[in-house]
């Protein structure tokens, strides 16, 4: 294998592909990227057996086609250290990859391309086309509620629910829930649900940007996305997501409307003196005002008063302050609507501007 490529053409795809590669691997080849040269097209592949990412780059001068795997981090660090606007010469000889640029020369150990695992091809069951910016927005707006390393493995990911006319994404860790719906055009005849693992969600968000639409193809056990020179494939979680409709509170008769930024700043300041372990704060609602109270084992206290629009009975509830701040940091409208019923029931948070996002936060006992 032999080719010449500009530093910029190699660096960006290498940076993005390296993101899926774990630093600690049980198989040495999983620390490598697969380089395949075919004509003037160079494909760069990285995988951790759960997520696979393939990038393509155009070489400046093609020589001998071929394929090999090389250490991802080392190749990336070499490219980062080279000067801008330079040409990189790459050649393979005797199982060693030589990287030359100006008066610099690096020789890297390789492993055979045949050792590199590939995602098995499977028949596609259905596909949709979605606007990149809107998909990125709804994934970012809900991903904070995914669980991390929960024994209920199906919560360590995000539900993609597809029905005729819409795509809905739902994330929950059992204590809070985030849901957002995106209208789509498609030929789906019935509702379908798949769960994308946490890492797959995070890597997909990194790929999405300012471009046109992205094609999402769903197989029996994989999801594939093709977007601007990259092919992303992730395994799906084999499990059943809980019925999120049962979690969404209905009939909350106490309605609070407040300024998002004022509420967020109030909770942030109160959180400074909250219990570092439990992160609990109390919220006391009275007419047109909410008081946010926090204390800790050192007998320190914080009190914040925020003006809101509320005309119901007085109510006191306790919440994990981090969960509330996560929601207030995510909503895109200037005002937020909070629906409550009593001190022991979950609260429903919505954007006043009429967005398609819903957030549910469970109360806690202090």
C-alpha positions as CSV (number, residue, x, y, z in Angstrom):
1,X,0.0,0.0,0.0
2,X,1.3,3.4,-0.9
3,X,-0.3,6.9,-1.2
4,X,0.1,10.6,-0.5
5,X,-2.5,12.7,1.3
6,X,-2.8,16.2,2.8
7,X,-2.6,16.4,6.6
8,X,-6.1,18.1,6.8
9,X,-7.7,15.3,4.6
10,X,-6.4,12.6,7.0
11,X,-6.7,14.4,10.4
12,X,-10.4,15.1,10.7
13,X,-11.7,11.6,9.7
14,X,-9.0,10.1,11.9
15,X,-10.1,12.2,14.9
16,X,-13.8,11.2,14.5
17,X,-13.1,7.5,13.9
18,X,-10.7,7.3,16.9
19,X,-13.6,8.5,19.1
20,X,-15.2,5.1,19.0
21,X,-12.0,3.2,20.0
22,X,-11.6,2.4,23.6
23,X,-8.2,2.9,25.2
24,X,-8.2,-0.4,27.0
25,X,-9.0,-3.4,24.7
26,X,-9.0,-7.1,25.2
27,X,-8.1,-7.6,21.5
28,X,-5.0,-5.7,20.3
29,X,-6.5,-5.2,16.8
30,X,-9.4,-3.2,18.4
31,X,-6.8,-0.5,19.3
32,X,-6.1,-0.1,15.6
33,X,-7.8,1.6,12.7
34,X,-8.3,-0.2,9.4
35,X,-6.9,1.6,6.4
36,X,-8.1,0.5,3.0
37,X,-6.9,2.2,-0.2
38,X,-9.0,1.7,-3.4
39,X,-8.1,4.0,-6.2
40,X,-8.0,7.6,-4.8
41,X,-10.4,6.7,-2.0
42,X,-9.0,5.9,1.5
43,X,-11.4,4.4,4.0
44,X,-10.6,4.6,7.7
45,X,-12.5,2.2,10.1
46,X,-12.7,2.0,13.9
47,X,-14.8,-0.2,16.1
48,X,-15.2,-1.4,19.6
49,X,-17.5,-4.3,18.5
50,X,-20.6,-2.3,19.6
51,X,-20.1,0.8,17.4
52,X,-18.4,0.9,14.0
53,X,-17.5,4.1,12.2
54,X,-16.1,4.3,8.6
55,X,-14.8,7.5,7.2
56,X,-13.6,8.2,3.6
57,X,-10.9,10.6,2.5
58,X,-9.6,11.5,-0.9
59,X,-5.8,11.0,-1.4
60,X,-3.7,13.4,-3.3
61,X,-1.7,10.8,-5.1
62,X,-2.6,7.1,-5.3
63,X,0.1,4.5,-5.6
64,X,-0.4,0.9,-4.6
65,X,-3.9,-0.2,-3.3
66,X,-4.0,-2.4,-0.2
67,X,-5.3,-2.6,3.4
68,X,-3.7,-2.8,6.9
69,X,-4.4,-1.9,10.5
70,X,-2.3,0.6,12.5
71,X,-2.5,1.9,16.1
72,X,-5.2,4.6,16.1
73,X,-3.8,6.9,18.9
74,X,-0.3,6.9,17.6
75,X,-1.3,7.7,14.0
76,X,-3.6,10.4,15.3
77,X,-0.9,11.9,17.5
78,X,1.6,11.9,14.6
79,X,-0.9,13.7,12.3
80,X,-1.7,16.3,15.0
81,X,2.0,17.0,15.6
82,X,2.8,17.7,11.9
83,X,2.7,21.2,10.4
84,X,-0.5,22.5,8.7
85,X,-0.8,22.4,4.9
86,X,1.7,19.6,4.5
87,X,1.6,16.4,2.4
88,X,2.0,13.0,4.2
89,X,3.5,10.1,2.4
90,X,2.3,6.7,3.6
91,X,3.8,3.3,2.5
92,X,3.6,-0.3,3.7
93,X,6.5,-2.6,3.6
94,X,7.3,-5.8,5.6
95,X,4.4,-5.3,8.0
96,X,5.6,-1.8,8.9
97,X,3.8,1.4,7.9
98,X,6.1,4.3,7.1
99,X,4.7,7.8,7.5
100,X,6.9,10.6,6.1
101,X,6.4,14.3,6.1
102,X,9.2,16.7,5.1
103,X,12.2,15.6,7.2
104,X,10.1,13.6,9.7
105,X,9.7,9.9,9.4
106,X,7.7,7.4,11.6
107,X,7.6,3.7,11.3
108,X,4.5,2.0,12.9
109,X,3.9,-1.6,13.7
110,X,0.8,-3.1,12.0
111,X,-1.6,-6.0,12.2
112,X,-3.2,-7.8,9.2
113,X,-6.4,-6.3,7.9
114,X,-7.9,-9.9,8.0
115,X,-7.7,-9.7,11.8
116,X,-10.0,-6.7,11.9
117,X,-13.6,-7.5,12.9
118,X,-16.4,-6.3,10.6
119,X,-20.1,-5.9,11.2
120,X,-22.1,-8.6,9.6
121,X,-24.4,-7.6,6.8
122,X,-28.1,-8.1,7.5
123,X,-31.3,-7.4,5.6
124,X,-32.7,-4.0,6.3
125,X,-36.1,-3.9,7.8
126,X,-37.0,-0.2,7.3
127,X,-35.3,3.1,6.7
128,X,-36.2,6.8,7.2
129,X,-34.7,10.1,6.1
130,X,-34.3,12.8,8.7
131,X,-33.0,16.4,8.8
132,X,-29.6,16.4,10.4
133,X,-30.0,19.5,12.5
134,X,-33.4,18.4,13.9
135,X,-32.1,14.9,14.7
136,X,-29.1,16.3,16.5
137,X,-31.3,18.7,18.4
138,X,-33.7,16.0,19.7
139,X,-30.8,13.6,20.6
140,X,-29.0,16.4,22.6
141,X,-32.3,17.4,24.2
142,X,-33.0,13.9,25.6
143,X,-29.6,12.1,26.0
144,X,-29.0,13.5,29.5
145,X,-31.7,11.3,31.0
146,X,-30.1,8.0,29.8
147,X,-28.9,5.7,32.6
148,X,-25.2,4.9,33.1
149,X,-24.2,1.4,33.9
150,X,-27.7,0.5,35.2
151,X,-28.3,-3.2,35.8
152,X,-31.5,-2.7,33.8
153,X,-29.3,-2.6,30.7
154,X,-32.2,-1.5,28.4
155,X,-32.1,1.9,30.2
156,X,-28.5,2.4,29.2
157,X,-29.6,3.7,25.9
158,X,-32.3,5.6,24.0
159,X,-35.6,4.4,22.6
160,X,-36.3,5.2,19.0
161,X,-40.0,4.8,18.3
162,X,-41.1,5.1,14.7
163,X,-44.7,5.4,13.7
164,X,-46.4,6.6,10.5
165,X,-45.7,10.3,10.6
166,X,-43.2,10.7,13.5
167,X,-40.0,9.6,15.1
168,X,-40.0,9.8,18.9
169,X,-36.9,9.4,21.1
170,X,-37.2,8.6,24.8
171,X,-34.6,8.3,27.6
172,X,-35.0,7.5,31.2
173,X,-32.9,6.3,34.2
174,X,-35.9,5.5,36.4
175,X,-35.7,8.9,38.2
176,X,-36.4,11.3,35.3
177,X,-37.5,11.0,31.7
178,X,-37.0,13.0,28.6
179,X,-39.1,12.6,25.4
180,X,-39.1,14.5,22.1
181,X,-41.0,13.9,18.9
182,X,-40.0,14.8,15.3
183,X,-42.4,14.7,12.4
184,X,-41.2,12.7,9.5
185,X,-42.4,11.4,6.1
186,X,-42.2,7.7,5.7
187,X,-44.0,4.6,4.6
188,X,-44.1,2.9,7.9
189,X,-47.3,1.0,8.4
190,X,-47.0,0.1,12.1
191,X,-45.2,1.3,15.2
192,X,-41.6,0.0,15.7
193,X,-39.3,0.4,18.6
194,X,-35.5,-0.1,18.9
195,X,-33.0,0.8,21.6
196,X,-29.7,2.5,20.6
197,X,-27.0,2.0,23.3
198,X,-25.6,5.1,25.1
199,X,-22.3,5.1,23.2
200,X,-24.0,4.8,19.9
201,X,-26.2,7.9,20.8
202,X,-23.1,9.9,21.8
203,X,-21.1,9.1,18.7
204,X,-24.1,9.7,16.4
205,X,-24.5,13.2,17.9
206,X,-20.9,14.0,17.2
207,X,-21.3,13.1,13.5
208,X,-24.5,15.2,12.9
209,X,-23.9,18.8,11.9
210,X,-25.0,21.4,9.4
211,X,-25.5,19.2,6.4
212,X,-28.6,18.0,4.7
213,X,-30.6,15.0,5.7
214,X,-29.3,11.8,7.1
215,X,-30.4,8.3,6.1
216,X,-31.2,6.0,9.1
217,X,-31.4,2.3,8.2
218,X,-32.7,-0.1,10.8
219,X,-31.9,-3.8,10.7
220,X,-32.8,-6.6,13.1
221,X,-29.8,-5.9,15.4
222,X,-28.1,-2.8,14.0
223,X,-28.8,0.8,13.1
224,X,-26.8,2.4,10.3
225,X,-26.5,6.1,9.4
226,X,-24.8,7.6,6.4
227,X,-23.8,11.2,6.7
228,X,-21.3,13.4,4.8
229,X,-18.5,11.0,4.2
230,X,-19.1,8.8,7.2
231,X,-20.9,5.5,7.7
232,X,-22.0,4.9,11.3
233,X,-23.2,1.4,12.5
234,X,-24.2,0.5,16.0
235,X,-25.6,-2.6,17.6
236,X,-29.1,-2.3,19.1
237,X,-29.8,-3.3,22.6
238,X,-31.7,-6.6,22.8
239,X,-34.4,-5.8,25.3
240,X,-37.8,-4.2,25.8
241,X,-38.1,-0.5,26.9
242,X,-40.6,0.2,29.6
243,X,-43.9,1.8,28.7
244,X,-43.0,5.4,29.0
245,X,-46.7,6.5,28.6
246,X,-47.4,5.1,32.1
247,X,-44.7,7.4,33.6
248,X,-45.9,10.6,32.1
249,X,-48.2,12.3,34.8
250,X,-51.6,13.2,33.6
251,X,-54.2,15.6,35.3
252,X,-51.8,17.8,37.2
253,X,-54.1,20.6,38.4
254,X,-51.4,22.9,39.8
255,X,-49.7,24.9,37.0
256,X,-46.5,26.9,37.4
257,X,-45.1,29.1,34.6
258,X,-41.7,30.7,35.1
259,X,-38.7,32.2,33.4
260,X,-36.3,29.4,32.5
261,X,-33.1,31.4,33.2
262,X,-34.3,32.8,36.6
263,X,-35.4,29.3,37.8
264,X,-32.1,27.7,36.6
265,X,-30.0,30.4,38.3
266,X,-32.0,29.9,41.5
267,X,-31.5,26.2,41.6
268,X,-27.9,26.5,40.7
269,X,-27.2,28.9,43.6
270,X,-29.2,26.8,46.0
271,X,-27.3,23.6,44.9
272,X,-24.0,25.1,46.2
273,X,-25.1,24.3,49.8
274,X,-27.1,21.1,49.1
275,X,-26.1,17.7,50.5
276,X,-23.2,16.6,48.2
277,X,-24.4,12.9,48.4
278,X,-28.1,13.2,47.9
279,X,-28.3,16.6,46.1
280,X,-31.8,17.2,47.5
281,X,-33.5,20.7,47.6
282,X,-37.0,21.6,48.8
283,X,-39.3,23.7,46.6
284,X,-42.0,25.6,48.4
285,X,-44.8,27.0,46.2
286,X,-47.0,29.9,47.2
287,X,-48.9,32.4,45.2
288,X,-46.7,33.8,42.4
289,X,-43.5,32.7,44.1
290,X,-41.3,29.6,44.5
291,X,-38.8,29.3,47.4
292,X,-35.9,26.9,46.8
293,X,-34.3,25.7,50.1
294,X,-31.2,23.7,50.6
295,X,-29.1,22.6,53.6
296,X,-26.3,20.1,54.3
297,X,-24.8,18.2,57.2
298,X,-22.6,21.2,58.1
299,X,-25.8,23.1,59.1
300,X,-25.3,25.4,56.1
301,X,-28.4,26.8,54.4
302,X,-29.4,28.5,51.2
303,X,-32.7,30.1,50.2
304,X,-33.7,31.4,46.8
305,X,-37.0,33.2,45.9
306,X,-38.1,33.2,42.3
307,X,-41.2,35.0,41.0
308,X,-43.4,32.7,39.0
309,X,-47.0,32.6,37.7
310,X,-48.9,30.4,40.1
311,X,-52.4,30.7,41.6
312,X,-52.9,27.3,43.3
313,X,-52.7,26.0,46.8
314,X,-49.4,26.1,48.7
315,X,-47.3,23.0,48.0
316,X,-43.9,21.7,49.2
317,X,-41.8,19.1,47.3
318,X,-38.2,17.9,47.2
319,X,-36.1,17.1,44.2
320,X,-32.6,16.1,43.2
321,X,-31.4,19.5,42.1
322,X,-29.2,18.0,39.4
323,X,-32.2,16.5,37.6
324,X,-34.0,19.9,37.6
325,X,-31.0,21.8,36.4
326,X,-30.4,19.3,33.6
327,X,-34.0,19.9,32.3
328,X,-33.7,23.7,32.6
329,X,-30.4,23.6,30.8
330,X,-32.0,21.7,27.9
331,X,-35.3,23.5,27.2
332,X,-35.2,25.9,24.3
333,X,-38.0,28.3,25.2
334,X,-37.7,31.3,27.5
335,X,-40.5,30.1,29.7
336,X,-41.3,26.7,31.1
337,X,-44.6,25.2,32.3
338,X,-44.6,22.8,35.3
339,X,-47.6,20.7,36.0
340,X,-48.0,19.2,39.5
341,X,-50.7,17.4,41.5
342,X,-49.2,16.6,45.0
343,X,-46.0,16.3,46.9
344,X,-45.5,12.6,46.1
345,X,-46.3,12.6,42.4
346,X,-43.9,13.2,39.5
347,X,-43.9,16.6,37.8
348,X,-44.3,17.3,34.1
349,X,-42.2,20.0,32.6
350,X,-42.9,21.4,29.1
351,X,-41.7,24.3,26.9
352,X,-44.2,27.2,26.9
353,X,-43.3,28.0,23.3
354,X,-45.1,24.8,22.2
355,X,-42.1,22.5,21.5
356,X,-42.4,18.8,21.2
357,X,-40.3,17.9,24.2
358,X,-41.7,16.6,27.5
359,X,-39.7,16.1,30.7
360,X,-40.7,14.1,33.8
361,X,-38.9,14.4,37.2
362,X,-39.7,12.3,40.2
363,X,-39.8,13.9,43.7
364,X,-37.6,12.6,46.5
365,X,-37.9,12.4,50.2
366,X,-35.8,14.5,52.5
